[in-house]
Amino acid sequence: MNWLRKLPGFQQTPYGLEWRVLRLMPTVGLAGTVLPGLVSLAARFLMSGDNAAELARRIQLLDFLMIGLVIFIWTLVLTVSIGCVIVWLMKGPAYVADGFEVSHSDKPEPESRP
């Protein structure tokens, strides 16, 4: 039994923008992780406050914002990557499922309604 029969005469669509975007996703994910980390690290040296408690509160707030930004970027990268993979698969070869013989396919029977 051949589960994956290719559709005869199907012409495969060439890959386009989805392949280029998919190749960028690791770079975007890495940059989206490293850059907020560097901002958070730089804040420890550049921020100033009236007292130690105020400074610690500001740094903690910035850390939470950067963690949220990183999670947002990871979610964005994952969502865009899934979309690119779906488009990539849809442009691939078409396959035919096994046919199902219908006894009245040449002469459809009228519907019987109660």
N, C-alpha and C positions, 0 to 999 in steps of 0.2 A: 504494500500500500504506500503510495507516494503522497505524503502529507503536504508537501510544498511544491505544487506544480506552478510554474511561472505562466502567467497569462500570455498566450501567443500574440505576437505583434505589438506588444507593449513597448513603448520607447521611454527609457528612463530619463527623467528630468535632470539636467546638470545641477550640481550643488552650487549654492550661491552665498548669500549673506549669512545664512545660518551657520555655515561651516567657519566663516571668518569670526563671527561672534563667539562661537563655541571655543575656538582656539584662544580667544582673549580672556575667557572666564578664569583660568588659573591666575593670570596676571592681575586681574581686577580683584580676585579674592585675596591674593597675597598683599597687594597694595592697600586694600581695604582693611586689612588686619594690622599691617605694620605702621601705617601712617597715624591712625588713632593712638596706637601704642606710643609712638614717638611724641605725639602731642601731650599725652598723659605724663610721659617722662619729663618733657621740657617744662611742664607746669610746675613740677617740684622745684625747679631751679629759678623760674622766672616769676612765679606768683608771690605776692606779698600780702600780709594781712596785719590788722591791728595787734592781734595776739596769736598765740599758738593754736588755740581752739578755733578761732575764725579761719586761720590759714588751713587747718586740717579739714574743716567743713567745706571750704571752697575746693580743695584738692579732691576730696571724696565726691563732691558733686560732679566735678569734671570727669573723674574716673567712671562714675555711673553713666554719664552721657556718652563717653567713649565706648564703654561696654555695649550700651544700647545701639550705638552706631555700627559697631562691628557685627552684632547680631543681625541688624537690619541689612547690612551689606552681604553677609553670608546667605540670608534668606533670598535676597535679590539675585545673587549669583546662582543659587540652586534653582530658583524659579525660571530664570532666563535659560539656564542650561537644559532643564527639562523641556522647555519649549523648543529649543534648537534641536534636541534629539528627536522630538516628535516630528518636526518638519523634515529632518534628515531621513527618518524612517519612512515618512509618507512619500518622499521623492524616490525611494528605492524601487526595486522591481515589484510588480503587482503579482499577486498569487491568486489562484483559483481554488475555491473550496470544492469538495466533492459534490457532484450534482445529486439532486433528489428527484427521482422519477415520480411524476404525478400521473395517475391513471387517466385523467381526463384533460391532459394538457393541450391536446389538439382540438378538442371540442369541449369547452368549459360547460359544466352543468349549471343550470340556473340555481340560484340560491333558494333554499326552501326556508320560508319564514313562517312561524306559527301564527 
